[in-house]
């Protein structure tokens, strides 16, 4: 599972989220009062049944035979299973235990939200809220990047067309720059209704240029 570190803050705790939206249960556990372990959560029958249903929906390779054995032992005094054992026995994909820089126990967001409920109902609600805020910010950034790249591509197409069709070969550099500037303003007027200079005068507090704030349409 490829990881890229992303962090959200939930009730004062830093929670790591991987690139593929697996959330660190190890980080979340710090918000639980008392001495508890993730294996304690896995002793709960509701936990095992929920994860089993999730695996049935999302994991064609889930080992139902081993799952049935584990489920039959849940609630017994001597029953205990680690995340590593759970994954090895059932071929589960919803939970993972990793070593290394971002090591610890991670769970798919669907399962991590349920783990949040084990910590407290309030923690779960704030976890969902902060996770959604992160996703909203990433969507906005993605949209901005797409618009910027599209306008860059379109602008490059226009400038290449100017170079190939409108600039005589005998012109010097100053004359060529003048043509580019003039044609660029024609394009800006056609696309945005104003020249670059006019946009800059109206948006003196902004960084970037007129094309950075264009949309894909």
N, C-alpha and C positions, 0 to 999 in steps of 0.2 A: 504494500500500500504506500504509494508515493506521498511524502509529507512536505508541506510547506507551512511554516509556522504562522498562525494567525491567532490573535489574542482578543478576548472579550473580558470585560470586568463584570462579575456578578456578585453583588453584595460584598464587595471588597476583595474578592478572590480573582486572580488571573486564571482564566480558563483557556487552554490551548485547543485550537481546532485545526485539523489537517486540511489539505487542499481538497480532499474528497469528502469533507464534512463529517469526519469522525471526531468526536469530542472527547477530551481527556477526562476519564472518570477519576484518575489519580488526582488531578487538579480539583475536581469537584468535591472529592472526599474531604478536602481541607475545611469545607464549610459545615461538615457534620460534627455535631457536638459529641464528645466522648471518644473512646478508642474503638473504632470500627474498621473493618476491612471489606474490600469488594467481595471477598469470598462469603462474608456474612450476608450480603445482599443476595448472592446466588443460592443461599440456603432457603430462600423464601419460595413457596410453591407458586405464588402469583407471578414472581419474577421468571421462574423457569417456564411456566406456561406461556407467558407473554413472549419471551425470546423464542420459544419453540414455534409459536404461530408466525412470528416475524421471519424466521428462517424458512418455514414452509412456503411463505409467499415469495421470498427473495432468493432463495438458495436451492437450486435443483439438486445439488450434491449433498444436501444435509443428510446425516446418518440417523434415520429415525429409530433404528434398532438400539443404538447406544443412547439416544435421547429417551427412549422408553425406560431403559434401565435406570438412568439418572432420575427421571421423573418419579419412578417407584420408590426411590430412596429419599426423596425430599421430605424433610420433617423428622427423620430419624435422628436420634441424639448424636450418633457417630457420623452422620452425613456431612461431608465437607468437600468442596471442589474448587480448584483454582481456575482462573480464566484460561491459563495455558492448558490445563487438563480438559476443560470444557471444549476448547477449540480442537485439540488433538483427537478427542473421542468422537465428537459429533461432526467434525469438518465445518464448524460454524464460521460465518463471515461477519456476523453482526458485532462481535467482540474480538479484540486483538490485544495481545500483550507484546510490547516491543521494548528492546533495549536500545541504548545509544543516546544521541543528543536529545531527541524528543521522546525518550522512552517513557514507559508507563502503560497503563491500560486505557485503551480507546474504545469507544462504542459508536456505531452509527447513530446519527442524531435522533432517530425514532426511539432507540433504546436508551440513549443518554437522557432524553427528556423524562423517561420513566424512572431512571436512576435519580434524577433531580427530585422527583416526588418522594423518593425514599429519604432524601435529605430533609426536605420540607416542601409543602405546597407552595409557599412563598418563593422559595429558591427556584422551583420549577418554572413558575410564571416569569420570574425575572430572567431566567436562562433563555426561555423561548423568546422573550422580548428583545434581549440583547443579540441573540443569534439572528433574528429577523432584521434587526437594525444593521448588522454586519452585511447580510445578504443584500439589503436595499442599497447600501453604500457601494457595494461591489457592482451591482447592476447599473447604478448611475455612472460609475467609472467606466464600465464596459461600454455603455452607450456613448459616453463622451469620446472614448478612444476610437470607436467605430466611426463616429461623425468626423472626427479629426482626420482619420486615415482616408476616409472617402473624399473629403474635400481636398486633402493633399494630392490624392491620385488624380482627381478631376483637374486640379490646378496644374499639375505636371503635364497632363494631356493638352491643356490649353496653351501652356508655354512652349511645349514642343511643336505645336501647330504653328505658333507665331514664328518660331525659329526656322521651320521648314518652308513656310509659305509667305511670310511677310517681310523678312529681313534680307535685303540684298547682300550679296557676298562681299561687296567692296566697302561696306561701312566700317568705321573705326569703333573701338569699344564704347566711347562716350555716346556715339550715335545709336549703337545697338541698345545700350542701357535706356536711352530715351524712348526708343520704340517699345521696349519691354514695359517701361513704366506707363506709357500711354495706353498700350493694349491691356495691361493689367487693370487700369482704371476703367476701361471699357467693360472688361469682364466683371469687375466688382459692381459696376453700375447695373449691368444686366442681371447679375445673380443676387445682389444684396441691396440694390437701390441707392448706393452711395459709394464714394471713393474710399480708399484706405485712409487718406488724410481726414476726411469727414468723420469716419468711424472712430479714429483715434481721438479727435477733438471731443466727441460725444462720450467716449469711454476712457478717459484719461487715467482712471484708477485700475483699469484692467491690465493684466499681463497678456502677452500673446498678440495675435493680430486678428483681423476681421474673419479670416478663414477658420480660426480656432473655435469661433463661436457660431459657426454655421451648423445647420442640421443636415441630415442625410437627404432630405427631400429637396 
